[in-house]
Every structure is written in C-alpha cells, then in structure tokens.
Amino acid sequence: MANGATRSDVTVTFAFIDGSPAFTYTGTRVQEEVETTVRIPPGTGLTVFQLEAGEGVRNAAFVTRPFQYVEQQEDGTRVPLDHPPPGFFLQRNSPTQATLTSINTLPGATFRFYLIILADGVIYGDDPVLINEPPP
C-alpha cells in the first residue's frame, strides 16, 4: 500500500428482505451494534466499499456522489454538510466501487453520512457511521 496506508474492505449488500429494502455491511472493520459503524484505522487509511446486489435486486450502483456527510445536532436532527470532514476524500471508482481515503488525526471522532445507491431505477440510502480508531 502506498505511503504506508492501511487498507480496509467493506462489502455493502443491498437486498429486499420480506419486501423491505435492507443494507448489510461486512468487513474486518465493520461493527453491527445499534447502528452500523465502519472503523477508520489510525494514520492514513483506504476503505474500499464494494456494492453488491442481493436478493430481489437486479442491478445496484453507487450514485455519482455516493456519500452525503451530515452533522448531528443536539436534538438528533441531521444537517447536510457542503463538504466532507477534514482529511476525508471519496472517489467513485466504478458503479459498484468507491474508495474513501482518510487521514485519521482525530482519534475517537465520529462522522455521520448517508450512503446513496441506485437500485433497479430507484434511489435508496442508509446511514452508517465512520469512527476514527485511536493509535494502538
């Protein structure tokens, strides 16, 4: 990996479960608790998001800008940000792959975003959380 960056792979599967849209995330730095979190390694990291069409979905693709970063207010509402948080750079590599390059300078910081896809001609979104890991 260039410049000592740590690579993480996250597979995002979009499916219809009992008729309802559902996102599932798998990968070494993914945690499923109350909400889905993707942990960002200390230092410079590359997190590769690979989108797969699951049950009941013929075609799924990331939209042109698949992340919409948001800031959570004290009352729980979320406000869209005009730009990514400092140190975060997202590139859509293909319709089914996006790479997040991150420079983790704020250990423990939490970043919220919406992941936006197009599946069978309809736009869907989910709201996982990015968490910066502290140094070992």
C-alpha positions as CSV (number, residue, x, y, z in Angstrom):
1,M,0.0,0.0,0.0
2,A,1.4,3.4,-1.0
3,N,2.8,5.6,1.8
4,G,2.0,3.0,4.5
5,A,-1.8,3.4,4.2
6,T,-3.9,0.7,5.8
7,R,-6.5,-0.8,3.5
8,S,-9.9,-2.0,4.7
9,D,-12.5,-3.6,2.6
10,V,-16.3,-3.2,3.2
11,T,-18.8,-5.1,1.2
12,V,-22.2,-3.4,1.0
13,T,-25.1,-5.7,0.0
14,F,-28.4,-4.2,-0.9
15,A,-31.4,-6.5,-0.9
16,F,-35.1,-6.8,-0.3
17,I,-35.8,-8.7,2.9
18,D,-39.5,-9.6,3.3
19,G,-40.3,-6.9,0.7
20,S,-38.3,-4.1,2.6
21,P,-35.1,-2.6,1.4
22,A,-32.1,-3.6,3.5
23,F,-28.4,-2.7,3.6
24,T,-25.9,-5.1,5.1
25,Y,-22.2,-4.4,5.7
26,T,-19.4,-7.0,6.0
27,G,-15.7,-6.4,6.5
28,T,-12.9,-6.6,9.2
29,R,-13.6,-3.1,10.5
30,V,-17.4,-3.2,10.4
31,Q,-19.4,-3.5,13.6
32,E,-23.1,-4.1,13.7
33,E,-24.5,-2.9,17.0
34,V,-27.3,-0.3,17.5
35,E,-26.1,1.2,14.2
36,T,-23.6,0.2,11.6
37,T,-20.1,1.6,12.2
38,V,-17.1,1.5,9.9
39,R,-13.9,2.0,11.9
40,I,-11.2,4.1,10.3
41,P,-7.6,2.9,11.1
42,P,-5.1,5.3,12.7
43,G,-2.9,7.3,10.3
44,T,-3.7,7.2,6.6
45,G,-6.3,4.6,5.5
46,L,-8.1,3.4,2.4
47,T,-11.6,2.0,2.9
48,V,-12.8,0.3,-0.3
49,F,-16.6,0.0,-0.5
50,Q,-17.8,-2.7,-2.9
51,L,-21.6,-2.8,-3.7
52,E,-23.4,-6.0,-4.4
53,A,-27.0,-6.6,-5.5
54,G,-28.6,-9.1,-3.1
55,E,-31.9,-10.9,-3.0
56,G,-34.7,-9.3,-5.1
57,V,-32.4,-6.7,-6.7
58,R,-31.3,-7.0,-10.4
59,N,-28.9,-4.0,-10.5
60,A,-27.4,-1.8,-7.9
61,A,-24.9,1.1,-8.3
62,F,-23.4,3.9,-6.3
63,V,-24.7,7.3,-7.5
64,T,-22.2,9.8,-8.8
65,R,-21.5,11.1,-5.2
66,P,-22.4,8.2,-3.0
67,F,-21.7,9.9,0.4
68,Q,-23.6,12.8,1.8
69,Y,-21.9,13.8,5.0
70,V,-24.1,15.2,7.8
71,E,-23.7,16.7,11.2
72,Q,-25.9,15.5,14.0
73,Q,-27.4,18.3,16.1
74,E,-28.1,18.1,19.8
75,D,-31.8,17.4,19.2
76,G,-30.9,14.4,17.0
77,T,-31.7,16.0,13.6
78,R,-29.0,15.8,10.9
79,V,-27.9,18.7,8.7
80,P,-26.2,18.1,5.4
81,L,-22.6,19.3,5.1
82,D,-21.4,21.1,2.0
83,H,-18.1,19.3,2.1
84,P,-16.5,16.2,3.6
85,P,-14.9,16.4,7.1
86,P,-11.2,17.4,7.1
87,G,-9.0,14.5,5.9
88,F,-11.7,12.6,4.1
89,F,-11.6,12.1,0.3
90,L,-14.1,9.9,-1.6
91,Q,-13.6,8.6,-5.1
92,R,-16.2,6.6,-7.0
93,N,-14.1,4.1,-9.0
94,S,-16.9,2.4,-10.8
95,P,-20.7,1.9,-10.4
96,T,-20.1,-0.7,-7.7
97,Q,-16.9,0.5,-6.0
98,A,-15.9,3.7,-4.1
99,T,-12.7,4.3,-2.1
100,L,-12.6,6.5,1.0
101,T,-9.1,7.9,1.7
102,S,-8.9,9.2,5.2
103,I,-6.2,10.8,7.3
104,N,-7.2,10.0,10.9
105,T,-6.0,12.9,13.0
106,L,-8.9,12.9,15.5
107,P,-8.9,9.6,17.3
108,G,-12.4,8.7,18.6
109,A,-14.1,11.2,16.3
110,T,-17.4,10.1,14.8
111,F,-18.6,11.1,11.3
112,R,-22.1,10.5,10.0
113,F,-23.1,10.2,6.4
114,Y,-25.7,8.8,4.1
115,L,-24.7,6.1,1.6
116,I,-26.7,6.6,-1.5
117,I,-27.3,4.0,-4.2
118,L,-29.5,3.4,-7.3
119,A,-31.1,0.0,-7.4
120,D,-33.4,-1.1,-10.2
121,G,-34.1,2.6,-11.1
122,V,-34.9,3.8,-7.5
123,I,-32.7,5.8,-5.1
124,Y,-32.1,4.3,-1.7
125,G,-30.0,5.4,1.3
126,D,-28.6,4.2,4.5
127,D,-26.8,5.9,7.4
128,P,-23.7,4.1,8.7
129,V,-21.2,5.9,10.9
130,L,-17.4,6.3,10.5
131,I,-15.4,6.2,13.7
132,N,-11.7,7.1,13.9
133,E,-9.7,4.4,15.8
134,P,-7.1,5.5,18.3
135,P,-3.5,4.6,17.7
136,P,-2.5,1.1,19.1
